[in-house]
Amino acid sequence: MGTADRLPVPLDEVEVNPSSYVDPNGFVFHHEGRIHRAIYRDAAEFYRGLIADGTIDRLSAHHHLVATSVADIRLEDARIGLVLRHETIEPLSYCVEWCPSMLRDAGLAQLDLALAVLERDLILQDCYPWNVVFRGAEPVVVDLTSVVRAETPLIWPAYEQFQAFFVRPLALAAMGKGNVARALLSNHISGVCIDDFYRNASGGYRLRHPSVAIGYHVNGWVQRSPALKRRLRQTVEASSRTVDRRTRERFLKKQYAILQHARVGARTADVWSAYYDEIDAIVDRDAKVAAVRAALERLRPATVVDAGCNTGVFSLLAAEAGARVVSLDSSEACIERLYANAKTGSLAVTPLVVDLCAPTPPSGWMARQYPGLIERARSELVLCLGLMHHLHIAGRQSFPRIAELLDALAARHLIFEFVGQDDPNNELIGGGRSIHYTLDEVRGALAVRFPRIEVLASDRPTRRLLVCEKNR
């Protein structure tokens, strides 16, 4: 049955994506487990033409655009002239969780796409990190309708977005302020504005970049004068100036070079990224790797969360076993290293900078626009290795609360490393706190949510691996 023969789907039977409300050309919706994009009639012929002549396929194959095809459904809405289907890419992640290298690569992907569409006298009207999803360690631009005809008098309408969401946060990260950059990026409309950037930039950076101070003061002057803002906007809107393709190409290539040479991974090591390099010789690391590998081969999970992944030894192990992995750690340096390894090996690992004691909450409009991490990261199996003592001692979470977190993340299985109270590492994170617990106590807390538990040896006498399963 062709698309024209199928009965149209009522609009109230589809789930409109809560982030898709600004686009003048259409909206994204979910139907029967797939991601679709409705295109309004005024824009339908343009995007249908890009599909028919192979442009979309070429951009998808070579320039980071999401794979897209004409869908076999219609919507019962007179405004809609075309329905497209996009590739579903999971897990969803956001720039507030990316290490600097991921943010840079997301920006480079959009600039590469912007340069590619110039060949058709088109332009990328947005440069927005929420328009990018990582397929493993590969950035994919998912906002098809950001590609429009180049009919603007501006060289690039997305230039301020590029500065606010890529250039400034990467500069802060290079100063050792990646946590500040990620916090400021939670403003999904303004990103890192010039005022916030100036206030957080180091004195040395300001001295080396006097244009930042000039921009800060000029921006303040313009913002304090509504009449001046109005005149500037009217001047741009009234302009009949045209920008030729060569000028745009030179400009975009310059922005690409700026981003390409941004200092990322400047903090290549911290106490946690060096953990495995300095581990005690008594630790039988190979035994733990073998035990986890055997459990993964037996359980065969399609999706895995590696909670407290460190540099990702077990994330890579799970990916090599065929799982799609999302890896979580609060150390930016660890995530940088894991991202580099996943990217080099083209592995299905998406590493994120996340504090599991305060995971990314739902955010955006009415806290419904962007789902929280727990919802987005939920997987068949959770790896929780070498993390228990961080959650219980440093994080001050009880074992029932830890079990509740792992239950929310794991759809079926959990591989949990018990760390005994006499483990030497507890002294490093205890801060003098008195701790008293037993294997039976921890196992009992987990068994409330994971009734079937198998206990295995780990890499040292003070630890055990608990392979846990929920009721079917």
C-alpha positions as CSV (number, residue, x, y, z in Angstrom):
1,M,0.0,0.0,0.0
2,G,1.5,3.4,-1.1
3,T,1.5,6.5,1.0
4,A,-1.3,8.0,-0.9
5,D,-3.5,4.9,-0.2
6,R,-3.0,5.0,3.5
7,L,-5.5,6.7,5.8
8,P,-4.0,9.9,7.3
9,V,-3.0,9.8,10.9
10,P,-4.8,12.3,13.2
11,L,-2.4,14.8,14.8
12,D,-3.5,13.9,18.3
13,E,-2.3,10.3,17.7
14,V,1.3,11.4,17.3
15,E,3.8,12.7,19.9
16,V,5.2,16.0,18.9
17,N,8.8,16.4,20.2
18,P,8.7,19.0,23.0
19,S,11.8,20.7,21.5
20,S,10.3,21.2,18.1
21,Y,8.3,24.4,18.4
22,V,10.5,27.2,16.8
23,D,11.0,25.8,13.3
24,P,8.9,27.8,10.7
25,N,9.2,24.9,8.2
26,G,7.6,22.1,10.3
27,F,8.0,20.0,13.4
28,V,9.4,16.7,14.6
29,F,7.1,14.0,16.0
30,H,7.3,10.4,17.1
31,H,5.0,7.7,15.8
32,E,5.1,3.9,16.2
33,G,8.6,4.1,17.7
34,R,10.0,6.1,14.8
35,I,11.1,9.7,14.4
36,H,9.4,11.8,11.7
37,R,9.4,15.4,10.5
38,A,6.3,17.1,9.2
39,I,7.1,19.8,6.6
40,Y,4.6,22.6,6.0
41,R,3.2,23.0,2.5
42,D,5.2,26.2,1.7
43,A,8.5,24.4,2.3
44,A,7.5,20.9,1.1
45,E,8.6,21.3,-2.6
46,F,12.0,22.5,-1.5
47,Y,12.8,19.6,0.8
48,R,11.2,17.1,-1.6
49,G,13.6,18.3,-4.3
50,L,16.6,17.9,-2.1
51,I,15.6,14.2,-1.5
52,A,14.7,13.6,-5.2
53,D,18.0,14.8,-6.6
54,G,20.1,12.9,-4.0
55,T,21.4,15.9,-2.1
56,I,20.1,14.6,1.3
57,D,21.6,11.2,0.7
58,R,25.0,12.8,-0.2
59,L,25.0,15.0,2.9
60,S,24.0,12.0,5.1
61,A,26.8,9.9,3.6
62,H,29.6,12.4,3.7
63,H,28.7,15.5,5.8
64,H,27.1,14.4,9.1
65,L,23.4,15.0,8.2
66,V,21.0,12.5,9.7
67,A,19.7,9.8,7.3
68,T,16.3,10.9,5.9
69,S,13.7,9.5,3.6
70,V,10.1,10.2,2.6
71,A,7.8,8.5,5.1
72,D,5.0,6.1,4.2
73,I,2.5,8.0,6.4
74,R,0.4,11.1,6.1
75,L,-0.9,13.4,8.8
76,E,-4.5,14.6,9.0
77,D,-3.5,18.2,8.9
78,A,-4.0,20.5,5.9
79,R,-0.9,22.5,6.8
80,I,1.4,19.5,6.1
81,G,2.7,18.9,2.6
82,L,5.4,16.3,3.3
83,V,6.3,13.8,6.0
84,L,9.9,12.6,6.4
85,R,11.4,9.8,8.4
86,H,14.7,10.2,10.2
87,E,17.2,7.6,11.5
88,T,16.7,7.0,15.2
89,I,19.9,7.6,17.1
90,E,20.4,6.7,20.7
91,P,21.3,7.5,23.4
92,L,20.3,11.2,23.4
93,S,22.9,13.3,25.0
94,Y,23.3,17.1,25.4
95,C,26.2,19.5,25.4
96,V,26.0,20.0,29.2
97,E,27.3,16.4,29.3
98,W,30.0,16.5,26.6
99,C,33.7,16.8,27.1
100,P,35.4,19.6,25.2
101,S,36.5,17.3,22.3
102,M,32.9,16.2,21.8
103,L,31.7,19.8,21.8
104,R,34.4,20.8,19.3
105,D,33.5,17.8,17.0
106,A,29.8,18.7,17.1
107,G,30.6,22.2,16.0
108,L,32.9,21.0,13.2
109,A,30.2,18.6,12.0
110,Q,27.8,21.6,11.5
111,L,30.5,23.7,9.8
112,D,31.3,20.9,7.5
113,L,27.6,20.6,6.6
114,A,27.4,24.4,6.2
115,L,30.3,24.3,3.7
116,A,28.8,21.4,1.8
117,V,25.4,23.0,1.2
118,L,27.0,26.2,-0.1
119,E,27.6,24.3,-3.4
120,R,23.8,24.4,-3.9
121,D,23.5,28.1,-2.8
122,L,22.1,26.9,0.5
123,I,23.0,27.9,4.0
124,L,22.9,26.3,7.5
125,Q,20.8,28.9,9.4
126,D,21.6,27.4,12.9
127,C,24.8,26.2,14.7
128,Y,23.3,24.8,17.8
129,P,24.6,21.9,19.9
130,W,21.1,20.6,20.6
131,N,20.8,19.9,16.9
132,V,23.6,17.3,17.2
133,V,23.3,13.7,18.5
134,F,26.2,11.3,18.9
135,R,26.0,7.9,17.2
136,G,28.6,6.4,19.4
137,A,31.5,8.8,19.1
138,E,30.3,10.3,15.8
139,P,28.4,13.6,15.7
140,V,25.2,13.6,13.5
141,V,23.3,16.8,12.7
142,V,19.6,16.0,13.1
143,D,18.0,19.4,12.2
144,L,17.3,19.0,8.4
145,T,15.3,22.2,8.2
146,S,18.2,24.2,9.3
147,V,19.3,23.8,5.6
148,V,17.6,26.7,3.8
149,R,18.1,28.9,0.7
150,A,20.9,31.4,1.1
151,E,18.7,34.5,0.9
152,T,20.0,36.5,3.9
153,P,22.1,39.6,3.7
154,L,24.2,38.2,6.6
155,I,27.3,36.2,5.9
156,W,26.1,33.6,8.4
157,P,23.0,34.1,10.5
158,A,24.3,31.5,13.0
159,Y,27.5,33.3,13.9
160,E,26.5,34.4,17.4
161,Q,25.2,30.9,18.1
162,F,28.6,29.5,17.0
163,Q,30.4,31.9,19.4
164,A,28.0,31.3,22.3
165,F,27.7,27.5,22.1
166,F,31.2,26.5,20.7
167,V,33.9,29.1,20.7
168,R,33.4,30.6,24.2
169,P,32.7,27.4,26.1
170,L,35.8,25.8,24.5
171,A,37.9,28.7,25.5
172,L,36.7,28.3,29.1
173,A,37.4,24.6,28.9
174,A,41.0,25.4,27.8
175,M,41.3,27.6,30.9
176,G,40.5,24.5,33.0
177,K,36.9,25.7,33.5
178,G,35.0,22.9,31.6
179,N,32.6,22.6,34.5
180,V,31.8,26.3,34.3
181,A,31.3,26.0,30.5
182,R,28.9,23.0,30.9
183,A,26.9,24.9,33.6
184,L,26.5,28.0,31.4
185,L,25.5,25.8,28.4
186,S,22.4,24.8,30.3
187,N,21.0,28.1,29.1
188,H,19.8,26.4,25.8
189,I,18.8,29.8,24.3
190,S,21.7,32.0,25.0
191,G,24.6,29.6,25.7
192,V,27.7,31.3,27.0
193,C,26.8,35.0,26.4
194,I,29.6,37.6,26.1
195,D,28.9,38.9,29.6
196,D,29.2,35.5,31.3
197,F,32.3,34.7,29.2
198,Y,34.0,38.0,30.1
199,R,33.3,37.5,33.8
200,N,34.6,34.0,33.9
201,A,37.6,34.4,31.6
202,S,41.0,34.5,33.3
203,G,42.9,37.7,33.5
204,G,45.6,36.3,31.3
205,Y,43.0,35.4,28.6
206,R,41.6,38.9,28.7
207,L,45.1,40.4,28.2
208,R,45.8,38.2,25.3
209,H,42.4,38.8,23.7
210,P,41.5,42.5,24.0
211,S,38.6,42.0,21.6
212,V,36.7,40.2,24.3
213,A,36.8,43.3,26.5
214,I,35.8,45.5,23.6
215,G,32.9,43.1,22.7
216,Y,31.8,43.0,26.4
217,H,31.6,46.8,26.7
218,V,30.1,47.4,23.3
219,N,27.4,44.8,24.0
220,G,26.6,46.5,27.3
221,W,26.3,49.9,25.5
222,V,24.0,48.4,22.9
223,Q,21.8,46.6,25.4
224,R,21.3,49.8,27.4
225,S,20.0,51.6,24.4
226,P,16.7,50.2,23.0
227,A,16.7,52.9,20.3
228,L,20.1,51.8,19.0
229,K,19.1,48.1,19.1
230,R,16.0,49.0,17.0
231,R,18.0,51.0,14.5
232,L,20.6,48.2,14.1
233,R,17.9,45.6,13.5
234,Q,16.1,47.8,11.0
235,T,19.3,48.4,9.1
236,V,19.9,44.7,8.7
237,E,16.3,44.0,7.7
238,A,16.3,46.8,5.1
239,S,19.6,45.8,3.5
240,S,19.5,44.6,-0.1
241,R,23.1,43.6,0.0
242,T,23.9,40.1,-1.3
243,V,26.7,37.9,-0.2
244,D,28.4,35.8,-2.9
245,R,29.2,32.1,-2.3
246,R,33.0,32.7,-2.2
247,T,32.7,35.2,0.6
248,R,30.6,32.8,2.7
249,E,32.9,30.0,1.9
250,R,36.0,31.9,3.1
251,F,34.2,33.0,6.2
252,L,33.0,29.5,7.1
253,K,36.4,27.9,6.4
254,K,37.9,30.5,8.8
255,Q,35.4,29.5,11.6
256,Y,36.2,25.8,10.9
257,A,39.9,26.5,11.4
258,I,39.3,28.4,14.6
259,L,37.3,25.4,16.0
260,Q,39.7,22.8,14.6
261,H,42.6,24.5,16.5
262,A,40.7,25.0,19.7
263,R,42.6,23.6,22.7
264,V,40.7,20.5,23.8
265,G,41.9,17.8,26.2
266,A,44.1,20.5,27.8
267,R,43.6,18.8,31.1
268,T,44.7,15.3,29.9
269,A,45.1,13.8,33.4
270,D,43.7,14.0,36.9
271,V,43.8,11.7,39.9
272,W,41.1,9.4,38.3
273,S,42.4,9.3,34.8
274,A,45.7,8.0,36.1
275,Y,44.0,5.4,38.4
276,Y,44.8,2.3,36.3
277,D,48.4,3.6,35.6
278,E,49.1,3.6,39.3
279,I,47.1,0.7,40.6
280,D,48.7,-1.6,43.2
281,A,50.6,-4.5,41.8
282,I,48.7,-6.9,44.0
283,V,45.5,-6.2,42.0
284,D,44.7,-8.9,39.5
285,R,43.2,-6.7,36.8
286,D,43.1,-9.4,34.2
287,A,40.9,-11.6,36.5
288,K,38.3,-8.8,36.7
289,V,38.4,-8.2,33.0
290,A,37.9,-11.9,32.3
291,A,35.0,-12.2,34.7
292,V,33.2,-9.2,33.3
293,R,33.9,-10.3,29.7
294,A,32.4,-13.8,30.5
295,A,29.3,-12.2,32.1
296,L,28.8,-9.9,29.0
297,E,29.2,-12.8,26.6
298,R,26.6,-14.8,28.6
299,L,24.0,-12.1,29.1
300,R,24.5,-10.5,25.6
301,P,23.0,-7.1,26.4
302,A,22.2,-4.9,23.4
303,T,22.6,-1.7,25.5
304,V,24.9,-1.0,28.4
305,V,25.4,1.9,30.9
306,D,28.9,2.0,32.4
307,A,28.3,4.0,35.6
308,G,31.6,5.4,36.9
309,C,33.4,4.3,33.8
310,N,36.8,5.9,34.5
311,T,38.8,5.7,31.3
312,G,36.4,3.1,29.9
313,V,38.2,-0.2,30.1
314,F,34.9,-2.0,30.6
315,S,32.9,0.3,28.2
316,L,35.2,-0.7,25.4
317,L,34.9,-4.3,26.5
318,A,31.1,-4.1,26.3
319,A,31.2,-2.3,22.9
320,E,33.5,-5.0,21.5
321,A,31.0,-7.6,22.7
322,G,28.4,-5.9,20.5
323,A,26.6,-3.6,22.9
324,R,25.7,0.1,22.4
325,V,27.3,1.8,25.5
326,V,26.7,5.1,27.3
327,S,29.6,5.7,29.7
328,L,29.3,8.1,32.7
329,D,32.0,9.6,34.8
330,S,32.4,12.9,36.7
331,S,36.0,13.2,35.5
332,E,36.3,15.3,32.3
333,A,39.9,14.0,31.8
334,C,38.6,10.4,31.9
335,I,35.8,11.1,29.4
336,E,38.2,12.9,27.1
337,R,40.5,9.8,27.0
338,L,37.6,7.4,26.5
339,Y,36.1,9.6,23.7
340,A,39.4,9.6,21.9
341,N,39.6,5.8,22.1
342,A,36.0,5.2,21.1
343,K,36.5,7.6,18.2
344,T,39.7,5.9,17.0
345,G,38.1,2.5,17.1
346,S,34.7,3.6,15.7
347,L,33.1,2.0,18.7
348,A,29.5,2.4,19.8
349,V,30.5,4.2,23.0
350,T,29.0,7.6,23.9
351,P,31.0,8.9,27.0
352,L,29.4,11.7,29.1
353,V,30.6,13.9,31.9
354,V,28.1,13.1,34.6
355,D,28.0,13.2,38.4
356,L,25.8,10.3,39.4
357,C,25.0,11.9,42.7
358,A,23.4,14.7,40.8
359,P,22.6,13.4,37.2
360,T,21.4,15.8,34.5
361,P,17.8,16.7,35.4
362,P,14.9,17.3,33.0
363,S,15.2,20.8,31.7
364,G,14.0,23.4,29.2
365,W,10.4,24.7,29.0
366,M,8.4,23.4,32.1
367,A,11.3,20.9,32.6
368,R,9.8,18.8,29.8
369,Q,11.8,19.9,26.8
370,Y,14.9,17.9,27.5
371,P,14.5,14.5,29.4
372,G,16.8,13.8,32.3
373,L,19.8,11.5,32.1
374,I,18.2,8.6,34.0
375,E,15.4,8.4,31.3
376,R,17.8,8.8,28.4
377,A,20.5,6.4,29.6
378,R,18.3,3.5,30.7
379,S,19.8,0.3,29.2
380,E,19.5,-3.5,29.4
381,L,22.5,-3.8,31.6
382,V,24.4,-1.6,34.0
383,L,28.0,-1.9,34.9
384,C,28.7,-0.5,38.4
385,L,32.4,-1.3,38.9
386,G,34.6,0.4,41.5
387,L,31.8,2.9,42.2
388,M,30.0,1.6,45.3
389,H,32.3,3.3,47.8
390,H,32.2,6.6,46.0
391,L,28.4,6.6,46.1
392,H,28.2,5.3,49.7
393,I,31.1,7.0,51.4
394,A,31.9,10.2,49.4
395,G,28.4,10.6,48.1
396,R,26.7,9.6,51.5
397,Q,24.0,7.5,49.8
398,S,22.6,4.5,51.6
399,F,22.6,1.1,49.9
400,P,18.8,1.1,49.3
401,R,19.2,4.5,47.6
402,I,22.1,3.2,45.5
403,A,20.0,0.2,44.5
404,E,17.1,2.5,43.5
405,L,19.5,4.4,41.2
406,L,20.7,1.3,39.6
407,D,17.2,-0.1,39.2
408,A,16.2,3.1,37.4
409,L,19.1,2.7,35.0
410,A,18.9,-1.1,34.4
411,A,16.1,-2.7,32.5
412,R,17.3,-6.2,33.3
413,H,20.8,-6.9,34.5
414,L,23.4,-5.3,36.8
415,I,27.1,-6.2,37.3
416,F,28.0,-4.6,40.6
417,E,31.3,-4.5,42.3
418,F,31.1,-4.8,46.1
419,V,34.0,-2.9,47.8
420,G,34.6,-4.1,51.3
421,Q,34.9,-1.7,54.2
422,D,38.5,-2.8,54.7
423,D,39.4,-1.9,51.1
424,P,42.5,0.4,51.0
425,N,40.8,2.8,48.6
426,N,38.1,3.6,51.2
427,E,40.8,5.5,53.2
428,L,41.4,7.8,50.2
429,I,37.8,9.0,49.9
430,G,36.5,8.5,53.5
431,G,37.4,11.8,54.9
432,G,37.7,10.3,58.3
433,R,34.1,9.0,58.3
434,S,33.4,5.8,60.3
435,I,31.8,3.2,58.0
436,H,30.3,-0.2,58.9
437,Y,28.7,-2.5,56.3
438,T,28.9,-6.1,55.1
439,L,28.5,-8.0,51.9
440,D,25.2,-9.4,53.1
441,E,23.9,-6.0,53.9
442,V,24.8,-4.7,50.4
443,R,23.5,-7.9,48.7
444,G,20.2,-7.6,50.6
445,A,19.6,-4.0,49.5
446,L,20.3,-5.0,45.8
447,A,18.1,-8.1,46.1
448,V,15.0,-6.0,46.7
449,R,15.2,-4.9,43.1
450,F,17.4,-7.6,41.6
451,P,16.3,-10.9,43.2
452,R,18.7,-13.2,41.5
453,I,22.3,-12.5,42.4
454,E,25.5,-14.5,41.6
455,V,28.6,-13.7,43.6
456,L,32.0,-13.9,41.8
457,A,35.6,-13.1,42.6
458,S,36.9,-9.7,41.6
459,D,40.5,-8.4,41.3
460,R,41.4,-8.3,45.0
461,P,40.3,-10.1,48.2
462,T,38.4,-7.0,49.5
463,R,36.0,-7.0,46.4
464,R,33.4,-9.2,44.9
465,L,31.4,-9.0,41.6
466,L,27.7,-9.4,41.9
467,V,25.9,-10.4,38.7
468,C,22.3,-9.4,39.3
469,E,19.1,-10.0,37.4
470,K,15.5,-8.6,37.8
471,N,12.5,-10.8,37.7
472,R,11.4,-11.5,34.1
